[in-house]
Amino acid sequence: LMFTAELHHRFHNTSTSAGGGIHNMITSVSSHPGYTRTPMLTRGNQFAPVRRFLFSNTVGSMSPSVGALTQVRAALDPHLASGVHVGPKYWTFGDAVPVGRAHGWTAHHWPFSRDESRLLWDQSLSTLGIGEFGVL
């Protein structure tokens, strides 16, 4: 979320003229799958009964194919605005819908400051050996 928010802050006004019109070049959208029953959900949990429950519980959870729809919508929906956060309608399950912004507070995530997202951005570029976005 922090990286998505910083990408939005840095590039949401970036545009180009193509075919006589102005088009956004970069749209930054975040998503989360909610409570999706995948092996990743149970990794790191040392208690076999809890792992079995998490993986087999169908109440308030989604199958992997349904849980993937939030990422599919975030990647392919041309009507989503930059900075939107897509998630399950009912926090852990439900239709893939815009549930807030990638920055600030929504019921789906915690708040963070612009300074924190800027720090993550700078550290990511440094770790990857990139001086400026997209320039090695």
Beta strands, then each sheet from edge to edge (+ up, - down):
strand 1: 15-18
strand 2: 21-24
strand 3: 30-31
strand 4: 84-88
strand 5: 96-101
sheet 1: 1+ 2-
sheet 2: 3+ 4+ 5-
end
